[in-house]
């Protein structure tokens, strides 16, 4: 009789422990999407001034002053000069 009462006691304790409510912590992480738009800066077309480019393929020089424009390109033994007024 002791074995049966012991078995019933153990089963009742296991039933009580297994029915205990479990605290579930909610997932607090959230995903946010941030959209960033950048506008390209305004590019000034043909500003007045002088620019010089030197590279392995030759030299480019261009000058602009108002309506007058001069371009010089020297490369590979060939020379080209362009003047616009």
Secondary structure, 3 states (H helix, E strand, C coil): CHHHHHHHHHHHHHHHHHCCCCCCCCCCCCCCCCCCCCCCCCCCCCCCEEEEEEECCEEEEEEEECCEEEEEEEECCEEEEEEEC
